[in-house]
Amino acid sequence: MARNQGGHTDDAVAVTFIGNATLLLRYQGLTLLTDPNFLHRGEYAHLGYGLLSRRLTEPSVGIGDLPRLDAVVLSHLHGDHWDRRTNRHLDHEVPVLTTPHAARRLRVLHGFRRTAGLRTWQGLVVERGGHRVTVTALPGRHAGQPLLRGLLPPVMGSMLEFGPVGGPVRLRLYVSGDTLVYDGIEEIARRFPAADLAVLHLGGTRLPGGFVVTMDGAQGAELARRLDPRLILPVHYHDYTVMRSPLSAFLTEAGRIGLDDRIVHCGHGQSVRLTAERGAAPVAF
């Protein structure tokens, strides 16, 4: 595998954690963004049905400072994953890969003409300069109660498979989306048994009435145990007032079940470089 002058493998994904569930992913000439959320500290995200949540952190990158994007991967249409700044300032010609529900609303209501609504297990390929990423929509469930599921927008997880056009997959990144652990998750491990990195949306988001709609620390550790990825990156914690489960709860539970050596410690504004080399830890840069 070729190495650059800095000693890193060229076949790598650079991951920058902007905040909440927003990641900037770069592989060769490809650049993707996940769940764009660029509200500032103190501003309110709209979560539907009059529910608001105040942001507690600052995004490490402003939307105007983003590089050219090849695609956006959006797990669902909630204000802490796609906000009003994104509606106004994101290039409306960038492809958005998301749920059919979100794709339809973004296209009709906000003029994002290049949306792709992916049904579960459906994939779409994005290519640039001889390299590609295949984005496959995966099952997710934002709530446990059937009634509440009808009130929340549909959510998807994503498997991002990077590699050369016409060649093998080099790296697999799983992004959980705002899901809880449920039996439908098991099929992910059967279809994609070798994810290099699992990006887990945590926070234990709690709605009025005590309903929990994102994984807390124990659920996040359980999902990681079931999917058995090589490495784990926790995101979606500490950012909004509705998030009640701290990162420390996940780290404690992950350590208890023997997963602490897989955790990627990448805080807000930090970046890591993930290679396909087994046993190689991500390199911060």
C-alpha positions as CSV (number, residue, x, y, z in Angstrom):
1,M,0.0,0.0,0.0
2,A,1.5,3.3,-1.0
3,R,2.5,5.8,1.6
4,N,2.8,9.6,1.3
5,Q,5.8,11.5,2.6
6,G,4.2,12.0,6.0
7,G,4.1,8.3,6.5
8,H,0.3,7.8,6.2
9,T,-1.3,5.4,3.8
10,D,-2.8,7.2,0.9
11,D,-5.8,4.8,1.1
12,A,-7.4,6.5,4.1
13,V,-10.5,8.4,5.1
14,A,-9.9,11.7,7.0
15,V,-12.7,12.3,9.5
16,T,-13.3,15.8,11.0
17,F,-15.9,16.0,13.8
18,I,-17.6,19.4,13.3
19,G,-20.1,18.8,16.1
20,N,-23.4,17.0,17.0
21,A,-23.7,14.5,14.1
22,T,-21.9,16.6,11.5
23,L,-18.7,15.0,10.1
24,L,-16.6,16.0,7.1
25,L,-15.3,12.9,5.4
26,R,-12.5,13.0,2.8
27,Y,-11.2,10.1,0.7
28,Q,-8.8,10.8,-2.1
29,G,-10.7,13.5,-4.1
30,L,-14.1,12.7,-2.6
31,T,-15.6,14.9,0.1
32,L,-18.8,14.1,2.0
33,L,-20.7,15.8,4.8
34,T,-23.1,14.1,7.3
35,D,-26.1,15.6,9.0
36,P,-25.3,19.3,8.5
37,N,-26.0,21.3,11.6
38,F,-24.4,24.8,11.8
39,L,-26.5,26.5,14.4
40,H,-24.5,28.5,17.0
41,R,-24.4,28.1,20.7
42,G,-27.6,29.5,22.2
43,E,-29.7,29.1,19.0
44,Y,-32.7,26.8,18.9
45,A,-33.2,23.7,16.7
46,H,-36.8,22.9,15.7
47,L,-37.7,19.3,16.4
48,G,-41.3,19.4,15.3
49,Y,-44.7,19.9,16.9
50,G,-43.5,23.1,18.6
51,L,-40.6,21.4,20.4
52,L,-37.4,23.4,20.5
53,S,-33.9,22.5,21.9
54,R,-31.1,25.0,22.6
55,R,-27.7,24.3,21.3
56,L,-25.0,24.1,24.0
57,T,-21.9,23.9,21.7
58,E,-20.4,25.8,18.8
59,P,-19.8,24.1,15.5
60,S,-16.1,23.9,14.8
61,V,-16.5,24.9,11.1
62,G,-18.9,27.5,9.7
63,I,-21.1,26.5,6.7
64,G,-19.4,29.1,4.6
65,D,-16.0,27.5,5.3
66,L,-16.8,24.1,3.9
67,P,-14.8,22.8,1.0
68,R,-16.5,21.6,-2.3
69,L,-18.8,18.7,-1.4
70,D,-19.6,15.7,-3.6
71,A,-22.6,14.7,-1.5
72,V,-24.4,15.1,1.8
73,V,-25.6,12.1,3.8
74,L,-28.6,13.0,5.9
75,S,-30.0,10.5,8.4
76,H,-33.4,12.3,8.8
77,L,-35.0,15.7,8.8
78,H,-34.8,17.1,12.3
79,G,-33.5,20.6,13.1
80,D,-30.4,19.4,14.8
81,H,-29.4,17.4,11.7
82,W,-30.5,19.8,9.0
83,D,-31.1,23.4,10.1
84,R,-32.2,26.7,8.8
85,R,-28.6,27.8,8.1
86,T,-28.2,24.7,5.9
87,N,-31.4,25.5,4.1
88,R,-30.2,29.0,3.3
89,H,-26.5,28.6,2.7
90,L,-25.7,25.1,1.5
91,D,-25.1,24.8,-2.2
92,H,-28.5,23.7,-3.5
93,E,-26.8,21.7,-6.3
94,V,-25.0,19.3,-3.9
95,P,-26.6,15.8,-4.0
96,V,-28.3,14.9,-0.8
97,L,-28.6,11.2,0.0
98,T,-31.3,10.6,2.6
99,T,-34.7,9.0,3.4
100,P,-37.5,9.3,0.8
101,H,-39.4,11.5,3.3
102,A,-36.6,14.0,3.7
103,A,-35.7,13.9,0.0
104,R,-39.2,14.9,-1.0
105,R,-39.4,17.7,1.5
106,L,-36.0,19.2,0.7
107,R,-36.8,19.1,-3.0
108,V,-40.3,20.5,-2.9
109,L,-40.0,23.0,0.0
110,H,-36.4,24.1,-0.1
111,G,-35.3,23.7,-3.7
112,F,-32.6,21.0,-3.3
113,R,-33.1,19.5,-6.7
114,R,-30.5,16.7,-6.5
115,T,-31.9,14.8,-3.6
116,A,-32.0,11.0,-3.6
117,G,-34.5,9.2,-1.4
118,L,-32.9,5.8,-0.5
119,R,-35.1,3.0,0.8
120,T,-33.6,0.5,3.3
121,W,-30.8,-1.6,1.7
122,Q,-30.8,0.7,-1.4
123,G,-27.4,2.0,-2.4
124,L,-26.1,4.9,-4.5
125,V,-22.6,5.4,-5.9
126,V,-20.7,8.8,-5.9
127,E,-17.5,8.9,-8.0
128,R,-14.7,11.4,-8.5
129,G,-11.3,11.0,-10.0
130,G,-11.2,7.2,-10.2
131,H,-12.5,6.8,-6.7
132,R,-16.0,6.1,-5.3
133,V,-18.1,5.8,-2.3
134,T,-21.2,3.6,-2.2
135,V,-23.8,4.8,0.3
136,T,-26.3,2.2,1.4
137,A,-29.4,3.1,3.5
138,L,-29.7,0.9,6.6
139,P,-32.5,0.3,9.1
140,G,-33.0,2.7,12.0
141,R,-35.8,3.4,14.5
142,H,-36.0,6.7,16.2
143,A,-38.5,5.6,18.9
144,G,-39.6,2.5,20.6
145,Q,-43.3,3.3,20.9
146,P,-45.4,2.8,17.8
147,L,-47.4,6.0,18.4
148,L,-44.3,8.1,18.8
149,R,-42.7,6.5,15.7
150,G,-45.7,7.9,13.7
151,L,-44.9,11.4,14.9
152,L,-41.1,11.4,14.3
153,P,-39.6,11.6,10.8
154,P,-38.2,8.3,9.3
155,V,-34.5,7.8,10.0
156,M,-31.9,5.8,8.2
157,G,-28.4,4.5,9.1
158,S,-25.8,4.5,6.4
159,M,-22.9,2.2,5.3
160,L,-20.3,4.2,3.4
161,E,-17.9,1.9,1.4
162,F,-14.8,3.6,-0.1
163,G,-12.5,2.3,-2.8
164,P,-11.3,2.7,-6.3
165,V,-13.8,2.7,-9.2
166,G,-13.9,-0.9,-10.4
167,G,-11.9,-2.2,-7.5
168,P,-12.5,-3.7,-4.1
169,V,-13.9,-1.9,-1.0
170,R,-11.0,-0.4,1.0
171,L,-12.9,1.0,4.0
172,R,-16.4,0.7,5.5
173,L,-17.9,3.4,7.7
174,Y,-21.2,2.8,9.5
175,V,-23.2,5.8,10.6
176,S,-26.0,4.8,12.9
177,G,-28.3,7.8,12.5
178,D,-30.7,8.6,15.4
179,T,-31.7,5.0,16.1
180,L,-32.4,2.9,19.1
181,V,-31.2,-0.7,19.5
182,Y,-33.9,-3.1,18.2
183,D,-34.0,-6.5,16.5
184,G,-33.9,-5.0,12.9
185,I,-30.3,-3.9,13.6
186,E,-29.1,-7.5,13.5
187,E,-29.4,-7.7,9.7
188,I,-26.7,-4.9,9.4
189,A,-24.1,-7.2,10.9
190,R,-25.1,-10.1,8.6
191,R,-24.9,-8.0,5.4
192,F,-21.9,-5.9,6.4
193,P,-19.8,-8.0,8.9
194,A,-16.6,-6.0,8.7
195,A,-17.2,-2.3,9.3
196,D,-13.9,-0.4,10.0
197,L,-15.5,2.4,11.9
198,A,-19.0,2.7,13.5
199,V,-20.1,6.3,14.1
200,L,-22.7,6.1,16.9
201,H,-25.4,8.8,17.5
202,L,-25.7,8.9,21.3
203,G,-27.0,11.5,23.8
204,G,-30.0,9.7,25.2
205,T,-32.2,12.4,23.7
206,R,-35.3,12.7,26.0
207,L,-38.6,14.3,24.8
208,P,-41.4,15.6,27.0
209,G,-43.1,12.7,28.7
210,G,-39.8,10.9,29.3
211,F,-39.6,9.3,25.8
212,V,-35.9,8.5,24.9
213,V,-35.4,8.6,21.1
214,T,-31.6,8.2,20.7
215,M,-29.2,5.8,22.3
216,D,-27.9,6.4,25.8
217,G,-24.5,5.0,26.9
218,A,-25.8,1.5,27.5
219,Q,-27.6,1.2,24.2
220,G,-24.7,2.6,22.3
221,A,-22.4,0.0,23.8
222,E,-24.9,-2.7,23.1
223,L,-25.1,-1.7,19.4
224,A,-21.4,-1.7,19.2
225,R,-21.3,-5.2,20.7
226,R,-23.8,-6.5,18.2
227,L,-22.2,-5.0,15.1
228,D,-18.6,-5.7,16.2
229,P,-16.8,-2.9,14.3
230,R,-13.1,-2.5,14.3
231,L,-13.3,1.0,15.7
232,I,-16.0,3.2,17.3
233,L,-16.5,7.0,17.1
234,P,-19.2,8.4,19.5
235,V,-21.0,11.6,18.3
236,H,-24.3,13.4,19.0
237,Y,-23.8,14.1,22.7
238,H,-23.5,17.2,24.9
239,D,-24.7,19.4,22.0
240,Y,-28.4,20.1,22.8
241,T,-30.5,20.5,26.0
242,V,-32.6,17.4,25.1
243,M,-29.5,15.2,25.3
244,R,-29.4,13.7,28.8
245,S,-26.9,10.9,28.6
246,P,-23.2,12.1,28.8
247,L,-20.3,10.7,26.8
248,S,-18.9,9.3,30.0
249,A,-21.9,6.9,30.3
250,F,-21.0,5.4,27.0
251,L,-17.3,5.2,27.7
252,T,-18.0,3.5,31.1
253,E,-20.3,0.9,29.5
254,A,-18.0,0.3,26.6
255,G,-15.1,-0.3,28.9
256,R,-17.2,-2.7,31.1
257,I,-17.9,-5.0,28.1
258,G,-14.3,-4.8,26.8
259,L,-14.7,-2.3,23.9
260,D,-12.6,0.5,25.4
261,D,-9.6,-0.2,23.1
262,R,-11.8,0.4,20.0
263,I,-13.0,3.9,21.0
264,V,-11.7,6.7,18.7
265,H,-11.2,9.8,20.9
266,C,-12.1,12.6,18.5
267,G,-13.6,15.7,20.1
268,H,-15.4,18.6,18.5
269,G,-13.1,20.3,16.0
270,Q,-10.7,17.4,15.9
271,S,-9.7,15.2,13.0
272,V,-8.4,11.6,12.6
273,R,-7.1,9.7,9.7
274,L,-8.5,6.1,9.4
275,T,-6.6,3.6,7.3
276,A,-7.5,0.0,6.3
277,E,-4.6,-1.4,8.1
278,R,-5.8,-3.9,10.8
279,G,-4.5,-3.1,14.2
280,A,-3.5,0.5,13.2
281,A,-5.0,3.2,15.4
282,P,-6.4,6.3,13.7
283,V,-3.9,9.1,13.5
284,A,-4.9,12.6,14.7
285,F,-3.9,15.5,12.6
